[in-house]
């Protein structure tokens, strides 16, 4: 029998915009869980952030974080996943992945998670309506397309833009800078394509997910338009996401979705205000992975 969900130990791997928001919410008692530790390749950055928290929070290397956690929140980068995910599974732990593009074409990780009774989850992130799309995919699918309109500053500095000599600063109107498959979008824009990756993982092999990325000099928000057609009929979803205050490449809704997912895992409501109650750490039983489809 597992221990009470309120004793869930959550470790945060990566202390960027999302990692900090998750860690702070746990530290302030807004989740029925405790913050077991932090890990980041930038040790001084992690230490500086830890010093701003209400409770003493240890800084670990990856192995230490796994040893002291039941769930890991990955908020680092796609590049971290080939090392992190096998280590998580080897230790029979669970992981919530924010760098969703790194999960594409890694069915081996999901198979291993099922074999060892672990879970690899990704939140709906910046997308509304994933449940409806997942239901639609039970029947025949004809097409799924995503048009992501992003502020120029959210695309500045990406390798794809630099390699193609795209002059974002000179744009005076919206311009399509990418048109292709979701998997290619995830590789081209690893820091800004989690919506495309989440769609591709949801749809699976039912049909290809086509992606258009539009650089918009006039926009201050990430606007995603999803259109799907199939046996069920048609579906159109439009989301306007406010970027994170500290990282324009990340939507605030993605971080909020991570918190909502963790609240579900911890089997508790997500408090809107800090709590004065701090809870002790107790390990819980791993939650089995769902059967593959």
C-alpha positions as CSV (number, residue, x, y, z in Angstrom):
1,X,0.0,0.0,0.0
2,X,1.3,3.4,-0.9
3,X,1.9,6.2,1.7
4,X,-0.5,9.2,1.7
5,X,-0.2,11.2,-1.5
6,X,0.5,14.4,0.6
7,X,3.9,13.0,1.2
8,X,4.9,12.9,-2.4
9,X,8.6,13.8,-2.9
10,X,9.1,15.9,-6.1
11,X,12.5,16.8,-7.4
12,X,13.0,19.6,-10.0
13,X,15.6,19.0,-12.8
14,X,16.3,22.3,-14.4
15,X,15.7,25.7,-12.7
16,X,14.6,27.8,-15.7
17,X,11.2,29.6,-15.8
18,X,9.1,26.4,-15.5
19,X,11.4,24.7,-12.9
20,X,11.4,27.8,-10.7
21,X,7.6,28.2,-10.8
22,X,7.0,24.5,-10.0
23,X,9.6,24.6,-7.2
24,X,8.2,27.8,-5.7
25,X,4.6,26.5,-5.6
26,X,5.7,23.3,-3.8
27,X,7.9,25.3,-1.4
28,X,5.0,27.6,-0.6
29,X,2.7,24.7,0.3
30,X,0.4,25.1,-2.7
31,X,0.7,21.3,-3.5
32,X,0.3,18.4,-1.2
33,X,4.0,17.4,-1.8
34,X,7.4,18.4,-0.6
35,X,10.3,19.7,-2.7
36,X,13.0,17.1,-2.3
37,X,15.7,19.0,-4.1
38,X,16.9,20.8,-7.2
39,X,19.4,19.9,-10.0
40,X,20.8,22.1,-12.8
41,X,23.9,22.0,-14.9
42,X,24.4,25.6,-13.7
43,X,25.2,25.0,-10.0
44,X,25.5,28.6,-8.9
45,X,22.1,29.4,-10.6
46,X,20.5,26.6,-8.7
47,X,22.1,27.6,-5.4
48,X,21.0,31.2,-5.9
49,X,17.4,30.2,-6.6
50,X,17.4,27.7,-3.7
51,X,18.4,30.6,-1.4
52,X,15.3,32.4,-2.3
53,X,13.0,29.6,-1.1
54,X,11.3,29.5,2.3
55,X,12.7,26.2,3.3
56,X,16.2,24.8,3.0
57,X,16.3,22.9,-0.3
58,X,19.3,20.8,-1.2
59,X,21.1,21.0,-4.6
60,X,21.9,17.5,-6.0
61,X,23.5,16.0,-9.0
62,X,21.1,13.9,-11.1
63,X,21.8,10.7,-9.1
64,X,21.2,12.4,-5.8
65,X,18.0,14.0,-7.0
66,X,16.7,10.6,-8.1
67,X,17.6,9.0,-4.8
68,X,15.6,11.5,-2.9
69,X,12.5,11.8,-5.1
70,X,9.5,9.9,-6.1
71,X,8.7,12.1,-9.1
72,X,11.1,14.2,-11.2
73,X,9.9,17.3,-13.0
74,X,12.2,17.6,-16.1
75,X,12.4,21.3,-16.9
76,X,15.8,21.4,-18.6
77,X,16.0,20.7,-22.3
78,X,15.5,18.0,-24.9
79,X,19.2,17.4,-24.8
80,X,19.0,16.3,-21.2
81,X,16.4,13.5,-21.8
82,X,18.7,10.8,-23.3
83,X,20.6,10.8,-20.0
84,X,17.8,11.6,-17.6
85,X,15.1,9.2,-18.8
86,X,17.1,6.0,-18.7
87,X,18.4,7.0,-15.2
88,X,14.9,7.6,-14.0
89,X,13.7,4.3,-15.2
90,X,16.7,2.4,-13.9
91,X,15.8,3.8,-10.4
92,X,12.1,2.9,-10.8
93,X,11.1,6.5,-10.5
94,X,8.5,8.6,-12.4
95,X,9.0,11.7,-14.5
96,X,6.9,14.6,-15.8
97,X,8.6,15.8,-19.0
98,X,8.3,19.4,-20.0
99,X,10.7,19.2,-23.0
100,X,8.1,17.1,-24.9
101,X,9.8,17.1,-28.2
102,X,12.5,14.9,-26.8
103,X,9.9,12.1,-26.4
104,X,9.1,11.8,-30.1
105,X,10.3,8.5,-31.6
106,X,11.3,7.1,-28.2
107,X,8.8,4.3,-27.9
108,X,11.6,2.3,-26.2
109,X,11.4,4.6,-23.2
110,X,7.6,4.1,-22.9
111,X,8.0,0.3,-23.3
112,X,10.6,0.2,-20.5
113,X,8.5,2.4,-18.3
114,X,5.6,0.0,-18.7
115,X,7.9,-3.0,-18.0
116,X,9.3,-1.5,-14.8
117,X,6.0,0.0,-13.5
118,X,7.0,3.6,-13.9
119,X,5.3,6.5,-15.5
120,X,6.5,9.0,-18.2
121,X,4.0,11.9,-18.4
122,X,3.8,15.1,-20.3
123,X,1.3,17.8,-19.4
124,X,-1.1,19.3,-21.9
125,X,1.1,22.3,-21.7
126,X,0.0,25.3,-23.8
127,X,-2.8,23.3,-25.4
128,X,-6.5,23.2,-24.6
129,X,-8.6,20.4,-26.1
130,X,-6.1,17.5,-26.1
131,X,-8.7,15.2,-24.5
132,X,-11.1,15.9,-27.3
133,X,-8.4,15.2,-29.9
134,X,-7.4,12.0,-28.1
135,X,-11.1,10.9,-28.3
136,X,-11.3,11.8,-32.0
137,X,-8.2,9.6,-32.7
138,X,-10.2,6.5,-31.6
139,X,-11.8,6.8,-35.1
140,X,-10.3,7.5,-38.5
141,X,-8.4,10.7,-38.8
142,X,-7.9,12.7,-42.0
143,X,-5.7,15.6,-40.9
144,X,-4.3,17.5,-38.0
145,X,-2.7,20.9,-38.6
146,X,-1.1,23.4,-36.2
147,X,-0.4,27.0,-37.0
148,X,1.7,28.6,-34.3
149,X,2.1,32.4,-34.4
150,X,4.9,33.5,-32.2
151,X,6.4,36.9,-31.2
152,X,9.7,37.6,-32.8
153,X,11.5,37.6,-29.5
154,X,10.4,34.0,-28.8
155,X,12.2,32.9,-32.0
156,X,15.3,35.1,-31.7
157,X,18.5,33.1,-31.3
158,X,17.3,29.8,-32.5
159,X,19.7,27.7,-34.6
160,X,17.1,27.2,-37.3
161,X,16.7,30.9,-37.8
162,X,20.4,31.5,-37.7
163,X,21.3,28.8,-40.2
164,X,18.8,30.0,-42.7
165,X,19.7,33.6,-42.4
166,X,16.2,34.7,-41.4
167,X,16.2,38.4,-40.5
168,X,13.6,38.5,-37.8
169,X,14.4,42.1,-36.8
170,X,13.6,43.3,-40.3
171,X,10.1,41.8,-40.5
172,X,7.2,44.2,-40.8
173,X,4.4,41.6,-41.2
174,X,3.7,38.0,-40.3
175,X,6.0,35.5,-42.1
176,X,5.9,31.7,-42.3
177,X,9.4,30.5,-41.3
178,X,8.6,26.8,-41.0
179,X,6.1,24.5,-42.8
180,X,6.5,20.7,-42.2
181,X,5.9,17.8,-39.9
182,X,5.7,18.0,-36.2
183,X,8.7,15.9,-35.6
184,X,10.8,18.2,-37.8
185,X,9.4,21.2,-36.0
186,X,10.5,19.7,-32.7
187,X,14.0,19.3,-33.9
188,X,14.1,22.7,-35.5
189,X,12.7,24.6,-32.5
190,X,13.5,22.4,-29.5
191,X,12.7,25.2,-27.0
192,X,9.5,26.4,-28.6
193,X,7.8,23.4,-30.2
194,X,6.3,21.5,-27.3
195,X,2.8,22.1,-28.6
196,X,3.6,20.4,-31.9
197,X,5.3,17.6,-30.0
198,X,2.4,17.1,-27.7
199,X,0.0,17.0,-30.6
200,X,2.2,14.4,-32.4
201,X,2.3,12.2,-29.3
202,X,-1.4,12.4,-28.8
203,X,-2.3,11.6,-32.4
204,X,0.4,8.9,-32.7
205,X,0.4,7.1,-36.1
206,X,-3.3,7.9,-36.9
207,X,-2.1,10.7,-39.2
208,X,0.7,13.1,-39.7
209,X,0.6,16.4,-37.8
210,X,1.5,19.3,-40.1
211,X,3.0,22.4,-38.5
212,X,3.3,26.0,-39.7
213,X,5.4,28.4,-37.5
214,X,4.7,32.1,-38.2
215,X,7.0,34.9,-36.9
216,X,4.7,37.8,-35.9
217,X,6.4,41.2,-35.3
218,X,3.1,42.7,-34.0
219,X,2.2,39.9,-31.6
220,X,3.0,39.8,-27.9
221,X,1.5,36.3,-27.3
222,X,1.9,32.8,-28.6
223,X,-1.2,32.0,-30.7
224,X,-1.8,28.4,-31.6
225,X,-4.6,27.3,-34.0
226,X,-5.3,23.6,-34.2
227,X,-7.5,22.1,-36.8
228,X,-8.4,18.4,-37.0
229,X,-10.7,16.5,-39.3
230,X,-11.8,12.9,-39.3
231,X,-14.6,10.4,-38.8
232,X,-15.8,12.4,-35.8
233,X,-16.3,15.6,-37.8
234,X,-14.0,18.6,-37.3
235,X,-12.3,20.4,-34.5
236,X,-10.8,23.9,-34.2
237,X,-9.0,25.2,-31.2
238,X,-7.4,28.6,-30.8
239,X,-5.3,29.4,-27.8
240,X,-3.6,32.8,-27.0
241,X,-0.9,32.2,-24.4
242,X,0.9,34.8,-22.4
243,X,4.7,34.2,-22.5
244,X,6.5,33.6,-19.2
245,X,7.8,36.8,-17.6
246,X,11.3,35.3,-17.4
247,X,11.5,33.3,-20.6
248,X,9.6,34.5,-23.8
249,X,10.1,31.0,-25.4
250,X,7.9,29.5,-22.7
251,X,4.2,30.1,-22.2
252,X,2.9,30.7,-18.7
253,X,0.1,28.1,-19.3
254,X,2.7,25.4,-19.8
255,X,4.0,26.0,-16.3
256,X,0.5,26.1,-14.9
257,X,-0.3,22.9,-16.7
258,X,2.7,21.2,-15.0
259,X,1.3,22.3,-11.6
260,X,-2.1,21.0,-12.5
261,X,-0.6,17.7,-13.5
262,X,1.3,17.4,-10.3
263,X,-1.8,18.3,-8.3
264,X,-3.5,15.4,-10.0
265,X,-0.6,13.1,-9.2
266,X,-0.6,14.2,-5.6
267,X,-4.4,13.7,-5.5
268,X,-5.0,17.2,-4.1
269,X,-6.5,20.5,-5.2
270,X,-4.0,23.2,-6.3
271,X,-4.0,26.0,-3.7
272,X,-4.0,29.5,-5.1
273,X,-2.3,31.0,-2.1
274,X,0.8,29.9,-0.1
275,X,0.3,27.7,2.9
276,X,2.2,27.9,6.2
277,X,2.2,24.1,6.5
278,X,5.3,22.2,5.5
279,X,5.2,18.5,5.2
280,X,7.8,15.8,5.8
281,X,9.1,13.5,3.1
282,X,7.9,9.9,2.9
283,X,8.5,7.7,-0.2
284,X,5.4,6.4,-2.0
285,X,4.8,3.4,-4.2
286,X,5.4,3.9,-7.9
287,X,2.3,4.3,-10.0
288,X,2.1,1.7,-12.8
289,X,2.2,2.9,-16.4
290,X,-0.9,2.5,-18.5
291,X,-1.1,-0.2,-21.1
292,X,0.3,0.8,-24.5
293,X,-2.0,1.3,-27.4
